Amino acid sequence: MRFHVTHSQTSSPAQSPFRMVEHETGREVGWVNRYLDREHVRRLADTTLRSWAFALLHFVRWWESLHHTGEVREADLTRSTLLDYLKFQCSHQPPFSGSTINTRVAVADRALRHEFPDAPEATAQGFQQAYLRRGPLGVGRSRVAMSRLRVRVPKRQLVPLSVDEVARFWSSFRTARDLAIVGLMLLEGMRSAEVLGLNEDDVLLSEAQLRVRGKGNKLRFLPLAPETVQLLDHYRRLERPPAGTAALFVSLKGPARGTRMTLAGLRSLFRYHRRRTGIKLANPHRFRHTFASDLIRGGISLPALMRLMGHSDIQTTLRYVQITPQDVYVEYARAVAQHTRPVPKISS
């Protein structure tokens, strides 16, 4: 491949750490990097910038296959540019997921608009229509939504783990560190990146609280369940190496001992225990779903759950309000038990 994405720490607050360059010459793809710089100035998270950089890398490689260059000229853009790009992805084998296709097209659309604001043909305007959209269950104000050039994505079902699956997966762990990590996901609903980003001074056991930095570096405090306090206390006293880093969760052995645990290490840990237990759905985010589903069934209010989950929009929290056949039966039985209308007797 002629182009690739590089990552390097930069001291400039106006320059994205992710750059798209040519392999041989190291020359930057200017229009892409200018867009990434703009998004970096807006203080987007590095994970988001990385995702968008690779989405644009896919577009640039497709563009190069047609025009033999990674640079985009305004004269080459047509009304069908993004539609052709979407068709190219839809015909790929194996097929890309709908969400992947939509993300790539949307990011390319925004980057092209940023580079060529006066080129209306560049962004497939025929597919842009504004309309008012109501929130799920009719909650919230109507808001303007954009009907973009996109493919339909099946509605994702949030399937929590069963009690038996949680018990089996939990029992496969042996170290206090790993039990504490799973406990924070299951009992506190934390994201994997939030768990790995914890520092030693974020744990306030005397106050039964945890300081968490979520998406967008938003700070929130989580109340700690007694079981979570015990898990964290055991890990800190029994296994965590002597202070050499601010990180709470660190590697316990090997050359990296004492350094912050990585996302790749966490994935490897869960992959090993999935194979060991045979529970294919046991991944870090599935424990977060399980936490939310358990609290919803326990009767927690949506605003409280929204705060605990670190959501910025209650519409996101509403995704966890799902009625199962068992829930329907329980509600039906409860309502029938309170039924006051006399039932006519059937004569024999």
N, C-alpha and C positions, 0 to 999 in steps of 0.2 A: 504494500500500500504506500502511496506517495505521501500522504499526510498522516499526522498523528497528533495527539494531545499530550502536552507536557505539563508537569506540575513542579513548581518551585516557589519557595517562600520569598516574598518580596517586601521590601521596606516601604514601598510606595503605597499609600492608601488609595491611590487612584488607578492601580493596575491589578487586574485579576491574577491570582496565582496560577490559573489554568490558561495555557496558550496553545493555539493551533499553529503548527509549523510544518514545513516540508522536511522530509527525511534527509535528503542529501545536502541541501543548502542551508537548512535551518531558518529559511526566510518565513516570516510570519504571514498568515492569511489575514490581511488587514481588516476586512469588513467583519469577520467573525470576532477577532480580538477586541475591536472597538465596541462591539455589542457586549461582550463579556465584561469589559472594563466598566461600562455603564451600569450593568447589573451589580458588579462588585461595589461600586460607589453607593448603590442603593442598599448596601449591607445585606445582600442575600447570603444565606449560609453557604459554606464551601461545598457541602454535599449537593445543594441545588445547582451551584455553578458547575460542578463536575458533571452532573447529569445533563445539563444543557450544553456543555462543551461537547460531550460525546454525541448528543442528538444532532448538533450542527456538523460534527465530523461525518456522520452518516450522510447528511445532505450534501456536504462538499464532495464526498467521494462519488455520490450519484451524479452531481453536477459535472465533475471532472470526466466521467465516462461519456458525457454528451458533448462537452465543450473543450476537453483536454486542458483545463485550467481550474484552479480552485477559486480564482477571483471571479466575482460576478459583475457583469456590466449591465447597466440599465437597459441598453438596447436589446439585450438577450432575453429580458424578462417579458413574459406574455401572460395573458389572462389564465392560460392553462398550465403555468409552471407548477404551481402547487398541486393541481389536480393530477398532472403527470407524475409528480413525485409520490402522491398517494397511491396511484395505480401501480407504480413500480413496487411499492412495499406490499400491496395486496397480492401481487402475483408471485412474491418471493416464496421459495420452498426451502425449509419448512416455514409456514406462515408466521408472521409477527402477530403479537397480541394486539387487540384493538387499542388498548391504552398506550402501548408503545408507539403505534402509528400516529395516534392523535397528538401525543406529546411532541414527536419529531416535527410534524407539520405545523403545530402551533408555535414552536420555538423558531423554526425557519421563517414563519410568517412574521413574527415580531422582529427578528433580526433584519429581515429585508425591509420592513417598514422603517426601522431605525436608520438603515444605511441609505434608503431611497424613499424619503418621505413624500416626494413629488411624483412618484411613479405609481399611479393608481392601478395600472395593469399588473403590477408585481404581486399583488396580494389577493388575487381572485375575488375582487369586490362583489362579483355576482353571487357569491355564497355568503355574504355578510348581511344578516338581517337582525335587527334588535327587536326584542319582544319582552313582555313582562312575565316573570316566572314566579309562581307561588312556592313557598317552602314546603317540605314534607309535612303531611298531616295538616296543611294549611297554617302552620305556625310561622310567625314572622311576617314582615312586610313584603309586598311584591317588590322585586328588584329586576333591573335590566340585565338580561342575559344575551350573549352573542351566539347566534347559530352559525358556527364556523364549519369550514370544510373538514368533515370528520367521518369516521366510520362508527357504527353502532357498537357499543361495548355492553356485554351482558351485565346485568346488575349483580354485583358481588354479594354473595351470601356470607355473613360473618358466622362461622360455625365454631362455637366454643368447644373445649375439650370436656369430656364426661368426667364424672367423679372418679370412675375406675381408671381412666386414662391418666388423669393427673396423679393418682396414687401410684400407679405403675411406673410412670416416668420419674416421679420424685424419688421413689425408692431405689432407682438405679444410680443415683449420685452418692459419692462417698466423701468428698472433701467439703469442709465447712464453707470454703469460698464459693463452690458451685451451688451449694444449697442456698446460700445467701443471695446469689444472683437470681436463681429461679424464684426465690421467695419475694424479691422485690418486683418481679414481673407479675406473679400470681396474686400477691397480697396487696400490692401498691399500684399495679397497672402501669409500670414504667416502660418506656421504650428502651430497646437495647442500647441505642446511642446515649440515652440519659444515664443508664446504669454504668456504662463504661466511662462516662464523663465525670462521675462522682469523685470528689476529693475527700481526703480524710476529714477535713474540717467541715464538710457538709453534713456529717452524721452528728446529730444532737441527741444522743441517747437519753441524757438526763431530762430532756424536754419531750422525748418520744416524737421527735420531728426529723424530717430530712429535707435539706435544701436541694432543689433540683433545677437545673438549667435545661429548659425544653427547646423546642424549635424556635428559631429566631432569637436565641439566647434569652428567652423569657423566663423569669425566675418565679418559682412557686414553692410553697412549703407543703409537704405531705405529712399527715399524721401517721405514726408508725404503730402497727398492730403489735401486741405483746410478742407474738411469734416472730415477727420481723426483727424486733429489738433483740430477741434471744439469738437469732441466726447471725446478725451483724456482730453481736458481742462475742460469740464463739469464734467467728472468723478472725476478728481483730486480735483476740487474745491468744488463739491457738496456732494460726497459720500465717498470718500476714508477716512478711519479712520485716526486719527493723527499718525504721523510717529512712528512706533514701529518695523517696519521691512523694509528691503530694497526692498521687492517685490512690484511690481506695482499693480498687481491684487490680491486682498485679499478677504477673506470671510467677508461678511457684517453683519452677525448676528450669534447668537449662541455662544457656548463655543469657537469655533475656530475663532471668530471675530478678524480681524487684521492679521491673518496668511495667508501665501501664498495659493492661490487657487490651489486645486489639480486636477489632470487629471480625477479622479473619479467624482469630483464635476462638472467639465466641461461636462463630458459625461451625467451626470444626468440632467444638465441644458438643453442640446440639446435634450435629450430624452423627457423631459417634453414639450418643444415647438414643437417637431415633432408630439406628440399626440394632442396637442392643435390646430395645424394648419392643420394636416393631410398630411403634406409634408414629405413622408417617406425618401426621398433622402437627406434631409437637415442634413448633418453632417459636422463637422469642415473641413474635407479635401475636401468635395464637394464645399465649398466656395472657397478654393484655386484653384480647377479646374476651377471654374467659372471666377475667376480673370484672370487666364492665357488665357482662351478662349476669354474673352472680349478684352484683349490686343492684341491677335493675330489678331482678326477681326478688331481691330483699327489700325493695320498696324505696330505694334512695331517690331523691328528687333529681331531675335533669340538671338544674343549675349546679347542684353540688357535685354531680358526676362530671360535669363539664370542667369544673375547677380541678378535680382530682386527676382527670385525664390530660389536662393541659391543652384543651381545645380552645381555639380562638373564636369558633362559631358553633352555636348550639345545634345547628343543622348537622354537623359532623357527629355530635353525640347521639342524635336521633337515630342514626344508623343502627345503634345497638338495641333499639326498641323493636324487637321481633317477637311475634306471637307464634309459639309452637303448638302443635296439636294437643300436647299435654297441658299447656297453659289454657287453651280453649276449654278443655274438659274441666279443669279445676275451677275456672271462672263460671262455667255453666253449672257445676254442682253447687257452688256457693250461692248463685242466684236462685236456683231451684229450691234450695233449703230455706230461703227467705220468701218464697212465693206465698202470697196470702190469698190469691183468688181460689175460691172453693172449686174443687174438681167434681164434676157430676159423676154419680155412681152409675155403673153399667149394670143394668138388670140382667140376670141370668135367664 
